[in-house]
Amino acid sequence: MEIPVVVYGVVLDPTSNSPIIILKDEFTNRILPIWIGIFEANAIAMKLEGVTTPRPMTHDLLKNVIEDMGGEVERIVVDDLKDGTFYGKIYIKKGEEILKIDSRPSDAIALAVRVGAPIFVEEKVFKEASIVGTTEGLPDGEDLRDWLENLSPDDLGKYKM
């Protein structure tokens, strides 16, 4: 079952200084952290903050290619977790056909925020890797960022992109 999520934030792992994207289940408020690369984190954060660049970045290029070829990003799904590595799919609609493209979740999310496509996580991934049962009572804004950045490595788990 695919669960709709939103990008709740991008923070740094307090131990490794690696970026982590935080996805939040829109219905139950579970949180899913995924370690991502610095370039993907930058691409996601720039779009979320409304920063534009004079020339297309890699994910902008991917968006342009898909659209110029008559396709539309229907949705992205974080669909598996194997040996500590997350897997994702980009669903592209072209006419009546739906193409499923294997992707790192970080690249798929960077594309999704550019095109406004919905993001989903398979329930089995949430069951394996969510770190908090709920976000009820958690702080917002900068307080949330402080809370997330002060989680211990044991709180976050040991998952990679």
PLY file of the C-alpha trace (Angstrom):
ply
format ascii 1.0
element vertex 161
property float x
property float y
property float z
element edge 160
property int vertex1
property int vertex2
end_header
0.00 0.00 0.00
1.35 3.42 -0.99
1.16 6.08 1.74
1.21 9.76 0.68
4.00 11.80 2.28
5.29 15.35 2.27
8.85 16.59 2.48
9.01 17.68 6.12
12.54 18.98 6.00
16.17 18.46 5.10
18.55 18.27 8.07
22.09 17.15 8.81
22.93 13.91 10.60
24.58 15.14 13.82
27.21 12.38 13.67
28.27 12.30 10.02
27.06 15.72 8.82
25.34 13.88 5.96
22.04 15.35 4.74
18.83 13.55 5.67
15.51 14.15 4.00
12.59 13.77 6.36
9.36 12.47 4.85
6.14 12.70 6.87
3.11 10.45 6.47
0.21 12.84 5.87
-2.31 10.63 7.71
-0.56 9.15 10.74
2.29 11.68 11.04
5.03 9.01 11.00
8.48 10.28 10.05
10.84 8.54 7.63
14.49 9.71 7.44
16.49 8.95 4.29
20.19 9.78 4.06
20.92 11.52 0.77
23.86 13.06 -1.04
24.80 16.71 -0.64
23.96 17.55 -4.26
20.48 16.02 -4.05
19.89 17.73 -0.69
20.92 21.04 -2.25
18.63 20.47 -5.26
15.66 19.70 -3.01
16.33 22.54 -0.56
16.83 25.10 -3.35
13.46 24.25 -4.89
11.66 24.19 -1.54
13.11 27.62 -0.74
12.21 29.03 -4.18
15.80 29.59 -5.29
16.22 29.73 -9.06
19.38 29.22 -11.06
20.34 30.92 -14.33
20.74 27.54 -16.08
18.93 24.24 -15.53
20.36 21.98 -12.86
20.38 18.18 -13.38
16.87 17.61 -11.98
15.54 20.58 -13.98
17.06 18.98 -17.07
15.33 15.68 -16.29
12.03 17.52 -15.86
12.51 19.31 -19.19
13.40 16.11 -21.05
10.36 14.25 -19.69
8.02 17.11 -20.54
9.54 17.81 -23.97
9.10 14.12 -24.86
5.40 14.35 -24.00
5.59 12.72 -20.59
4.33 13.75 -17.20
5.64 12.67 -13.81
2.57 11.04 -12.29
4.10 10.21 -8.90
7.20 8.91 -7.18
7.30 6.03 -4.74
9.90 4.98 -2.17
9.12 1.31 -2.62
11.77 -0.80 -0.94
14.54 -1.01 1.64
17.24 -3.63 1.14
20.41 -3.95 3.19
19.99 -0.41 4.53
19.49 1.13 1.07
16.23 2.77 -0.01
14.85 2.23 -3.52
12.41 4.33 -5.48
10.46 4.56 -8.69
9.45 7.47 -10.88
6.09 6.87 -12.59
5.92 8.72 -15.90
2.71 8.89 -17.88
3.12 9.16 -21.64
-0.18 8.87 -23.46
-1.89 5.75 -22.15
1.39 4.18 -21.02
2.88 4.37 -17.51
6.65 3.96 -17.37
8.24 2.86 -14.07
11.79 4.16 -13.83
14.14 2.85 -11.12
15.60 5.75 -9.15
17.34 6.70 -5.97
14.66 8.23 -3.74
16.67 11.44 -3.45
16.67 12.00 -7.23
13.00 11.06 -7.49
12.09 13.51 -4.70
14.19 16.28 -6.29
12.22 15.73 -9.50
8.87 15.52 -7.69
9.33 18.89 -5.97
10.10 20.45 -9.36
6.99 19.16 -11.10
4.61 19.13 -8.13
4.17 15.36 -8.30
2.89 13.48 -5.26
5.36 11.44 -3.21
4.46 8.06 -1.70
6.16 5.50 0.54
5.23 1.83 0.61
3.81 0.78 3.98
6.44 -1.98 4.33
9.18 0.69 4.16
7.50 2.71 6.90
7.22 -0.41 9.04
10.95 -1.09 8.68
12.39 2.39 8.88
10.15 5.02 10.47
11.79 6.58 13.52
8.87 8.12 15.35
5.38 6.78 15.83
3.87 10.21 15.36
4.80 13.86 14.98
1.98 15.00 17.26
3.44 17.27 19.88
6.66 17.78 17.93
7.86 21.33 17.40
7.59 23.16 14.06
10.04 25.37 12.16
13.46 25.95 13.70
12.50 24.06 16.87
11.78 21.00 14.71
15.12 21.38 12.95
16.88 21.53 16.34
14.95 18.48 17.54
15.80 16.48 14.41
19.46 17.50 14.44
19.78 16.45 18.08
18.49 12.93 17.55
21.08 10.30 18.29
22.29 7.86 15.61
20.32 5.14 17.43
17.16 7.25 17.09
17.72 7.66 13.36
18.76 4.14 12.41
21.43 3.24 9.92
19.75 3.66 6.52
21.33 5.01 3.35
20.03 6.47 0.11
0 1
1 2
2 3
3 4
4 5
5 6
6 7
7 8
8 9
9 10
10 11
11 12
12 13
13 14
14 15
15 16
16 17
17 18
18 19
19 20
20 21
21 22
22 23
23 24
24 25
25 26
26 27
27 28
28 29
29 30
30 31
31 32
32 33
33 34
34 35
35 36
36 37
37 38
38 39
39 40
40 41
41 42
42 43
43 44
44 45
45 46
46 47
47 48
48 49
49 50
50 51
51 52
52 53
53 54
54 55
55 56
56 57
57 58
58 59
59 60
60 61
61 62
62 63
63 64
64 65
65 66
66 67
67 68
68 69
69 70
70 71
71 72
72 73
73 74
74 75
75 76
76 77
77 78
78 79
79 80
80 81
81 82
82 83
83 84
84 85
85 86
86 87
87 88
88 89
89 90
90 91
91 92
92 93
93 94
94 95
95 96
96 97
97 98
98 99
99 100
100 101
101 102
102 103
103 104
104 105
105 106
106 107
107 108
108 109
109 110
110 111
111 112
112 113
113 114
114 115
115 116
116 117
117 118
118 119
119 120
120 121
121 122
122 123
123 124
124 125
125 126
126 127
127 128
128 129
129 130
130 131
131 132
132 133
133 134
134 135
135 136
136 137
137 138
138 139
139 140
140 141
141 142
142 143
143 144
144 145
145 146
146 147
147 148
148 149
149 150
150 151
151 152
152 153
153 154
154 155
155 156
156 157
157 158
158 159
159 160
